[in-house]
Amino acid sequence: MQEQLKSKGPTILMHDGGGDRSQSGEALEKLLPWLKELLCTNSIGGAACP
């Protein structure tokens, strides 16, 4: 996913169909910090960074 975001832009669609959502939670724990770093580093969308 990280390579696709770098080359194709900042659009992300995630769908969780229900049931055991532990994999979705684990994926978000990894993805969200990486996205925040990407947005802050590249100033995509005028992101406010701490």
C-alpha distance matrix in Angstrom:
0.0 3.8 5.5 5.2 6.3 8.8 10.2 10.3 11.1 10.8 10.9 9.1 10.9 11.3 14.3 16.3 19.2 21.5 23.0 21.6 18.9 18.5 15.1 13.8 15.7 14.4 10.7 11.9 14.1 11.3 9.0 12.1 13.8 11.0 10.8 14.6 14.9 12.9 15.1 18.2 17.9 17.3 19.5 17.3 19.3 22.0 20.4 23.1 22.3 24.7
3.8 0.0 3.8 5.4 5.2 6.3 8.9 10.0 10.3 10.1 11.5 10.6 13.2 13.9 17.3 19.1 22.3 24.3 25.9 24.1 21.2 20.4 17.2 15.9 17.1 15.4 12.0 12.6 14.0 10.8 8.5 11.3 12.0 8.6 8.8 12.4 11.9 9.8 12.5 15.3 14.5 14.2 16.7 15.0 17.6 20.0 18.3 20.9 19.8 22.1
5.5 3.8 0.0 3.8 5.5 5.2 6.4 8.5 10.0 11.2 12.6 12.5 15.1 16.3 19.5 21.7 24.6 26.9 28.5 27.0 24.2 23.6 20.2 19.1 20.6 18.9 15.4 16.3 17.8 14.5 12.3 15.0 15.5 11.9 12.0 15.4 14.5 11.8 14.5 17.3 15.9 15.0 17.9 16.1 18.8 21.4 20.4 23.2 22.3 24.8
5.2 5.4 3.8 0.0 3.8 5.5 5.3 5.6 7.6 9.1 9.7 9.9 12.3 14.1 17.3 19.9 22.7 25.3 27.3 26.2 23.5 23.5 20.1 18.5 20.4 19.4 15.6 16.3 18.5 15.7 12.9 15.3 16.7 13.4 12.4 16.0 15.9 12.9 14.7 18.0 17.2 15.7 18.0 15.5 17.7 20.7 20.0 23.2 22.8 25.7
6.3 5.2 5.5 3.8 0.0 3.8 5.5 5.4 5.2 5.7 7.4 8.1 11.4 13.4 17.0 19.7 22.8 25.2 27.4 26.3 23.2 23.2 20.2 18.1 19.5 18.8 15.1 14.9 17.0 14.4 11.2 12.8 14.1 11.0 9.3 12.7 12.8 9.6 11.0 14.5 14.0 12.4 14.4 11.8 14.0 17.0 16.2 19.4 19.2 22.2
8.8 6.3 5.2 5.5 3.8 0.0 3.8 6.0 6.2 7.9 10.5 11.8 15.2 17.2 20.8 23.4 26.5 28.9 30.9 29.6 26.5 26.1 23.1 21.3 22.4 21.2 17.7 17.6 19.1 16.2 13.3 14.8 15.2 11.7 10.5 13.4 12.5 9.0 10.9 13.8 12.3 10.6 13.3 11.4 14.3 16.9 16.4 19.5 19.0 22.0
10.2 8.9 6.4 5.3 5.5 3.8 0.0 3.8 6.1 9.1 11.0 12.8 15.8 18.3 21.6 24.5 27.3 30.1 32.2 31.2 28.3 28.3 25.1 23.3 24.8 23.8 20.2 20.3 22.1 19.3 16.4 18.0 18.8 15.3 14.0 16.9 16.2 12.6 14.0 17.0 15.5 13.2 15.8 13.5 16.0 18.9 19.0 22.4 22.3 25.4
10.3 10.0 8.5 5.6 5.4 6.0 3.8 0.0 3.8 7.1 8.1 10.3 13.2 16.1 19.3 22.5 25.2 28.1 30.6 30.0 27.0 27.5 24.4 22.3 24.1 23.6 19.9 19.7 22.1 19.7 16.4 17.8 19.3 16.2 14.1 17.1 17.2 13.6 14.3 17.7 17.0 14.4 16.1 13.1 14.9 18.2 18.5 22.1 22.5 25.9
11.1 10.3 10.0 7.6 5.2 6.2 6.1 3.8 0.0 3.8 5.9 8.8 12.2 15.2 18.7 21.9 24.8 27.5 30.1 29.5 26.3 26.8 24.1 21.5 22.9 22.8 19.2 18.3 20.6 18.6 15.1 15.7 17.2 14.5 11.8 14.3 14.9 11.3 11.2 14.7 14.5 11.8 13.0 9.7 11.1 14.6 14.8 18.5 19.2 22.7
10.8 10.1 11.2 9.1 5.7 7.9 9.1 7.1 3.8 0.0 3.8 6.4 10.1 12.9 16.5 19.5 22.7 25.0 27.7 27.1 23.7 24.3 21.9 19.0 20.1 20.3 16.9 15.4 17.8 16.3 12.6 12.6 14.5 12.3 9.1 11.5 12.9 9.8 9.0 12.8 13.5 11.3 11.8 8.4 9.3 12.7 12.3 15.8 16.6 20.0
10.9 11.5 12.6 9.7 7.4 10.5 11.0 8.1 5.9 3.8 0.0 3.8 6.8 10.2 13.5 16.8 19.7 22.3 25.2 25.0 21.8 22.9 20.6 17.5 19.1 19.8 16.3 15.0 18.1 17.0 13.2 13.5 16.1 14.4 11.2 13.9 15.8 13.1 12.3 16.1 17.1 15.1 15.3 11.7 11.8 15.4 14.8 18.3 19.4 22.6
9.1 10.6 12.5 9.9 8.1 11.8 12.8 10.3 8.8 6.4 3.8 0.0 3.8 6.5 10.1 13.2 16.2 18.7 21.5 21.2 18.0 19.2 16.8 13.7 15.5 16.4 12.9 11.8 15.1 14.3 10.7 11.4 14.5 13.2 10.5 13.4 15.6 13.5 13.3 17.0 18.2 16.9 17.3 14.1 14.3 17.5 16.2 19.2 19.9 22.7
10.9 13.2 15.1 12.3 11.4 15.2 15.8 13.2 12.2 10.1 6.8 3.8 0.0 3.8 6.7 10.1 12.8 15.6 18.6 18.8 15.9 17.6 15.5 12.3 14.7 16.1 12.9 12.1 15.8 15.6 12.4 13.2 16.8 15.9 13.5 16.3 18.8 17.1 16.8 20.4 21.8 20.6 20.8 17.6 17.4 20.6 19.2 22.0 22.8 25.4
11.3 13.9 16.3 14.1 13.4 17.2 18.3 16.1 15.2 12.9 10.2 6.5 3.8 0.0 3.8 6.7 9.8 12.2 15.1 15.1 12.1 14.0 12.0 8.8 11.4 13.0 10.2 9.8 13.6 13.8 11.3 12.4 16.1 15.7 14.0 16.7 19.3 18.2 18.3 21.6 23.2 22.6 22.8 19.9 19.9 22.8 20.9 23.2 23.6 25.8
14.3 17.3 19.5 17.3 17.0 20.8 21.6 19.3 18.7 16.5 13.5 10.1 6.7 3.8 0.0 3.8 6.2 9.0 12.1 12.9 10.6 13.2 11.7 8.8 11.9 14.0 11.9 11.9 15.5 16.3 14.3 15.4 19.1 19.1 17.6 20.2 22.9 21.9 21.9 25.2 26.9 26.3 26.5 23.6 23.3 26.1 24.2 26.4 26.9 28.9
16.3 19.1 21.7 19.9 19.7 23.4 24.5 22.5 21.9 19.5 16.8 13.2 10.1 6.7 3.8 0.0 3.8 5.6 8.5 9.3 7.1 10.3 9.5 7.0 9.9 12.4 11.3 11.5 14.8 16.2 15.0 16.0 19.6 20.1 19.1 21.4 24.2 23.7 23.9 26.9 28.7 28.6 28.7 26.1 25.9 28.5 26.2 28.0 28.2 29.7
19.2 22.3 24.6 22.7 22.8 26.5 27.3 25.2 24.8 22.7 19.7 16.2 12.8 9.8 6.2 3.8 0.0 3.8 6.9 9.0 8.5 12.0 11.6 10.0 12.9 15.3 14.6 15.2 18.3 19.7 18.7 19.8 23.4 23.8 22.8 25.2 27.9 27.4 27.6 30.6 32.4 32.2 32.3 29.6 29.2 31.9 29.7 31.6 31.9 33.4
21.5 24.3 26.9 25.3 25.2 28.9 30.1 28.1 27.5 25.0 22.3 18.7 15.6 12.2 9.0 5.6 3.8 0.0 3.8 6.5 6.6 10.3 11.1 10.0 12.1 14.8 15.0 15.4 18.0 20.0 19.5 20.4 23.7 24.7 24.0 26.0 28.8 28.8 29.0 31.7 33.7 33.8 33.8 31.3 30.9 33.3 30.9 32.3 32.5 33.6
23.0 25.9 28.5 27.3 27.4 30.9 32.2 30.6 30.1 27.7 25.2 21.5 18.6 15.1 12.1 8.5 6.9 3.8 0.0 3.8 6.0 9.1 10.6 10.7 12.3 14.6 15.6 16.5 18.5 20.6 20.8 21.8 24.9 26.0 25.8 27.8 30.4 30.6 31.1 33.7 35.5 35.9 36.2 33.9 33.7 36.0 33.3 34.5 34.4 35.2
21.6 24.1 27.0 26.2 26.3 29.6 31.2 30.0 29.5 27.1 25.0 21.2 18.8 15.1 12.9 9.3 9.0 6.5 3.8 0.0 3.8 5.7 7.6 8.6 9.8 11.6 13.1 14.4 15.9 17.9 18.7 20.0 22.7 23.8 24.1 26.1 28.4 28.9 29.7 32.0 33.8 34.5 34.9 32.9 33.1 35.2 32.3 33.4 32.8 33.4
18.9 21.2 24.2 23.5 23.2 26.5 28.3 27.0 26.3 23.7 21.8 18.0 15.9 12.1 10.6 7.1 8.5 6.6 6.0 3.8 0.0 3.8 5.5 5.3 6.3 8.8 10.0 10.8 12.5 14.7 15.2 16.3 19.1 20.3 20.5 22.3 24.8 25.3 26.0 28.3 30.1 30.9 31.2 29.3 29.4 31.4 28.5 29.6 29.0 29.7
18.5 20.4 23.6 23.5 23.2 26.1 28.3 27.5 26.8 24.3 22.9 19.2 17.6 14.0 13.2 10.3 12.0 10.3 9.1 5.7 3.8 0.0 3.8 5.4 5.1 6.2 8.6 9.9 10.6 12.7 14.1 15.4 17.6 19.0 19.8 21.5 23.5 24.5 25.6 27.6 29.1 30.3 30.9 29.3 29.9 31.6 28.5 29.4 28.3 28.7
15.1 17.2 20.2 20.1 20.2 23.1 25.1 24.4 24.1 21.9 20.6 16.8 15.5 12.0 11.7 9.5 11.6 11.1 10.6 7.6 5.5 3.8 0.0 3.8 5.4 5.0 6.1 8.6 9.9 10.9 12.0 14.1 16.4 17.0 17.9 20.2 21.9 22.4 23.8 26.1 27.3 28.2 29.2 27.4 28.3 30.3 27.4 28.6 27.6 28.3
13.8 15.9 19.1 18.5 18.1 21.3 23.3 22.3 21.5 19.0 17.5 13.7 12.3 8.8 8.8 7.0 10.0 10.0 10.7 8.6 5.3 5.4 3.8 0.0 3.8 5.5 5.1 6.2 8.6 10.1 10.2 11.7 14.6 15.4 15.6 17.8 20.0 20.3 21.3 23.7 25.2 25.9 26.5 24.6 25.1 27.2 24.3 25.7 25.0 26.0
15.7 17.1 20.6 20.4 19.5 22.4 24.8 24.1 22.9 20.1 19.1 15.5 14.7 11.4 11.9 9.9 12.9 12.1 12.3 9.8 6.3 5.1 5.4 3.8 0.0 3.8 5.4 5.2 6.2 8.8 9.8 10.5 12.9 14.5 15.1 16.6 18.8 19.9 20.7 22.6 24.4 25.6 26.0 24.5 25.0 26.6 23.4 24.3 23.3 23.8
14.4 15.4 18.9 19.4 18.8 21.2 23.8 23.6 22.8 20.3 19.8 16.4 16.1 13.0 14.0 12.4 15.3 14.8 14.6 11.6 8.8 6.2 5.0 5.5 3.8 0.0 3.8 5.5 5.1 6.6 8.7 10.3 12.0 13.1 14.6 16.3 17.8 19.0 20.5 22.2 23.5 24.9 25.8 24.6 25.7 27.2 24.0 24.9 23.4 23.9
10.7 12.0 15.4 15.6 15.1 17.7 20.2 19.9 19.2 16.9 16.3 12.9 12.9 10.2 11.9 11.3 14.6 15.0 15.6 13.1 10.0 8.6 6.1 5.1 5.4 3.8 0.0 3.8 5.5 5.4 6.0 8.5 10.7 11.0 12.0 14.4 15.9 16.4 17.9 20.1 21.2 22.2 23.3 21.8 22.9 24.8 21.9 23.3 22.0 23.1
11.9 12.6 16.3 16.3 14.9 17.6 20.3 19.7 18.3 15.4 15.0 11.8 12.1 9.8 11.9 11.5 15.2 15.4 16.5 14.4 10.8 9.9 8.6 6.2 5.2 5.5 3.8 0.0 3.8 5.3 4.8 5.6 8.5 9.6 9.9 11.7 14.0 14.7 15.7 17.7 19.4 20.4 21.0 19.5 20.3 22.0 18.9 20.0 19.0 20.0
14.1 14.0 17.8 18.5 17.0 19.1 22.1 22.1 20.6 17.8 18.1 15.1 15.8 13.6 15.5 14.8 18.3 18.0 18.5 15.9 12.5 10.6 9.9 8.6 6.2 5.1 5.5 3.8 0.0 3.8 5.8 6.0 7.2 9.2 10.6 11.6 13.3 14.9 16.2 17.5 19.1 20.8 21.5 20.7 21.8 22.9 19.5 20.1 18.4 18.7
11.3 10.8 14.5 15.7 14.4 16.2 19.3 19.7 18.6 16.3 17.0 14.3 15.6 13.8 16.3 16.2 19.7 20.0 20.6 17.9 14.7 12.7 10.9 10.1 8.8 6.6 5.4 5.3 3.8 0.0 3.8 5.9 6.3 6.7 9.0 10.7 11.6 12.8 14.8 16.3 17.1 18.8 20.1 19.3 21.0 22.3 19.1 20.1 18.2 18.9
9.0 8.5 12.3 12.9 11.2 13.3 16.4 16.4 15.1 12.6 13.2 10.7 12.4 11.3 14.3 15.0 18.7 19.5 20.8 18.7 15.2 14.1 12.0 10.2 9.8 8.7 6.0 4.8 5.8 3.8 0.0 3.8 5.8 5.3 6.1 8.7 10.0 10.4 12.1 14.2 15.3 16.3 17.4 16.2 17.7 19.4 16.5 18.0 16.6 18.0
12.1 11.3 15.0 15.3 12.8 14.8 18.0 17.8 15.7 12.6 13.5 11.4 13.2 12.4 15.4 16.0 19.8 20.4 21.8 20.0 16.3 15.4 14.1 11.7 10.5 10.3 8.5 5.6 6.0 5.9 3.8 0.0 3.8 5.4 5.1 6.1 8.6 9.7 10.4 12.2 14.0 15.3 15.7 14.7 15.8 17.0 13.7 14.8 13.6 14.8
13.8 12.0 15.5 16.7 14.1 15.2 18.8 19.3 17.2 14.5 16.1 14.5 16.8 16.1 19.1 19.6 23.4 23.7 24.9 22.7 19.1 17.6 16.4 14.6 12.9 12.0 10.7 8.5 7.2 6.3 5.8 3.8 0.0 3.8 5.5 5.1 6.3 8.6 9.9 10.6 12.1 14.2 14.9 14.8 16.5 17.0 13.6 14.1 12.0 12.7
11.0 8.6 11.9 13.4 11.0 11.7 15.3 16.2 14.5 12.3 14.4 13.2 15.9 15.7 19.1 20.1 23.8 24.7 26.0 23.8 20.3 19.0 17.0 15.4 14.5 13.1 11.0 9.6 9.2 6.7 5.3 5.4 3.8 0.0 3.8 5.5 5.2 6.2 8.6 10.0 10.5 12.1 13.7 13.3 15.6 16.7 13.8 15.1 13.1 14.5
10.8 8.8 12.0 12.4 9.3 10.5 14.0 14.1 11.8 9.1 11.2 10.5 13.5 14.0 17.6 19.1 22.8 24.0 25.8 24.1 20.5 19.8 17.9 15.6 15.1 14.6 12.0 9.9 10.6 9.0 6.1 5.1 5.5 3.8 0.0 3.8 5.4 4.9 6.0 8.4 9.7 10.5 11.4 10.3 12.2 13.6 10.9 12.8 11.7 13.9
14.6 12.4 15.4 16.0 12.7 13.4 16.9 17.1 14.3 11.5 13.9 13.4 16.3 16.7 20.2 21.4 25.2 26.0 27.8 26.1 22.3 21.5 20.2 17.8 16.6 16.3 14.4 11.7 11.6 10.7 8.7 6.1 5.1 5.5 3.8 0.0 3.8 5.4 5.2 6.1 8.4 10.0 10.0 10.0 11.6 12.0 8.7 9.7 8.1 10.1
14.9 11.9 14.5 15.9 12.8 12.5 16.2 17.2 14.9 12.9 15.8 15.6 18.8 19.3 22.9 24.2 27.9 28.8 30.4 28.4 24.8 23.5 21.9 20.0 18.8 17.8 15.9 14.0 13.3 11.6 10.0 8.6 6.3 5.2 5.4 3.8 0.0 3.8 5.5 5.2 5.9 8.4 9.6 10.5 13.0 13.1 10.3 11.2 8.7 10.5
12.9 9.8 11.8 12.9 9.6 9.0 12.6 13.6 11.3 9.8 13.1 13.5 17.1 18.2 21.9 23.7 27.4 28.8 30.6 28.9 25.3 24.5 22.4 20.3 19.9 19.0 16.4 14.7 14.9 12.8 10.4 9.7 8.6 6.2 4.9 5.4 3.8 0.0 3.8 5.5 5.2 6.0 8.0 7.9 11.0 11.9 9.9 12.0 10.6 13.2
15.1 12.5 14.5 14.7 11.0 10.9 14.0 14.3 11.2 9.0 12.3 13.3 16.8 18.3 21.9 23.9 27.6 29.0 31.1 29.7 26.0 25.6 23.8 21.3 20.7 20.5 17.9 15.7 16.2 14.8 12.1 10.4 9.9 8.6 6.0 5.2 5.5 3.8 0.0 3.8 5.6 5.4 5.4 5.1 7.6 8.3 6.2 8.8 8.3 11.6
18.2 15.3 17.3 18.0 14.5 13.8 17.0 17.7 14.7 12.8 16.1 17.0 20.4 21.6 25.2 26.9 30.6 31.7 33.7 32.0 28.3 27.6 26.1 23.7 22.6 22.2 20.1 17.7 17.5 16.3 14.2 12.2 10.6 10.0 8.4 6.1 5.2 5.5 3.8 0.0 3.8 5.6 5.0 7.1 9.4 8.4 6.2 7.2 5.6 8.7
17.9 14.5 15.9 17.2 14.0 12.3 15.5 17.0 14.5 13.5 17.1 18.2 21.8 23.2 26.9 28.7 32.4 33.7 35.5 33.8 30.1 29.1 27.3 25.2 24.4 23.5 21.2 19.4 19.1 17.1 15.3 14.0 12.1 10.5 9.7 8.4 5.9 5.2 5.6 3.8 0.0 3.8 5.7 8.1 11.3 10.7 9.4 10.7 8.9 11.4
17.3 14.2 15.0 15.7 12.4 10.6 13.2 14.4 11.8 11.3 15.1 16.9 20.6 22.6 26.3 28.6 32.2 33.8 35.9 34.5 30.9 30.3 28.2 25.9 25.6 24.9 22.2 20.4 20.8 18.8 16.3 15.3 14.2 12.1 10.5 10.0 8.4 6.0 5.4 5.6 3.8 0.0 3.8 5.3 8.9 9.1 9.0 11.3 10.8 14.0
19.5 16.7 17.9 18.0 14.4 13.3 15.8 16.1 13.0 11.8 15.3 17.3 20.8 22.8 26.5 28.7 32.3 33.8 36.2 34.9 31.2 30.9 29.2 26.5 26.0 25.8 23.3 21.0 21.5 20.1 17.4 15.7 14.9 13.7 11.4 10.0 9.6 8.0 5.4 5.0 5.7 3.8 0.0 3.8 6.2 5.4 5.8 8.2 8.7 12.3
17.3 15.0 16.1 15.5 11.8 11.4 13.5 13.1 9.7 8.4 11.7 14.1 17.6 19.9 23.6 26.1 29.6 31.3 33.9 32.9 29.3 29.3 27.4 24.6 24.5 24.6 21.8 19.5 20.7 19.3 16.2 14.7 14.8 13.3 10.3 10.0 10.5 7.9 5.1 7.1 8.1 5.3 3.8 0.0 3.8 5.5 6.2 9.7 10.8 14.6
19.3 17.6 18.8 17.7 14.0 14.3 16.0 14.9 11.1 9.3 11.8 14.3 17.4 19.9 23.3 25.9 29.2 30.9 33.7 33.1 29.4 29.9 28.3 25.1 25.0 25.7 22.9 20.3 21.8 21.0 17.7 15.8 16.5 15.6 12.2 11.6 13.0 11.0 7.6 9.4 11.3 8.9 6.2 3.8 0.0 3.8 5.4 9.0 11.4 15.1
22.0 20.0 21.4 20.7 17.0 16.9 18.9 18.2 14.6 12.7 15.4 17.5 20.6 22.8 26.1 28.5 31.9 33.3 36.0 35.2 31.4 31.6 30.3 27.2 26.6 27.2 24.8 22.0 22.9 22.3 19.4 17.0 17.0 16.7 13.6 12.0 13.1 11.9 8.3 8.4 10.7 9.1 5.4 5.5 3.8 0.0 3.8 6.4 9.1 12.7
20.4 18.3 20.4 20.0 16.2 16.4 19.0 18.5 14.8 12.3 14.8 16.2 19.2 20.9 24.2 26.2 29.7 30.9 33.3 32.3 28.5 28.5 27.4 24.3 23.4 24.0 21.9 18.9 19.5 19.1 16.5 13.7 13.6 13.8 10.9 8.7 10.3 9.9 6.2 6.2 9.4 9.0 5.8 6.2 5.4 3.8 0.0 3.8 6.1 9.8
23.1 20.9 23.2 23.2 19.4 19.5 22.4 22.1 18.5 15.8 18.3 19.2 22.0 23.2 26.4 28.0 31.6 32.3 34.5 33.4 29.6 29.4 28.6 25.7 24.3 24.9 23.3 20.0 20.1 20.1 18.0 14.8 14.1 15.1 12.8 9.7 11.2 12.0 8.8 7.2 10.7 11.3 8.2 9.7 9.0 6.4 3.8 0.0 3.8 6.8
22.3 19.8 22.3 22.8 19.2 19.0 22.3 22.5 19.2 16.6 19.4 19.9 22.8 23.6 26.9 28.2 31.9 32.5 34.4 32.8 29.0 28.3 27.6 25.0 23.3 23.4 22.0 19.0 18.4 18.2 16.6 13.6 12.0 13.1 11.7 8.1 8.7 10.6 8.3 5.6 8.9 10.8 8.7 10.8 11.4 9.1 6.1 3.8 0.0 3.8
24.7 22.1 24.8 25.7 22.2 22.0 25.4 25.9 22.7 20.0 22.6 22.7 25.4 25.8 28.9 29.7 33.4 33.6 35.2 33.4 29.7 28.7 28.3 26.0 23.8 23.9 23.1 20.0 18.7 18.9 18.0 14.8 12.7 14.5 13.9 10.1 10.5 13.2 11.6 8.7 11.4 14.0 12.3 14.6 15.1 12.7 9.8 6.8 3.8 0.0
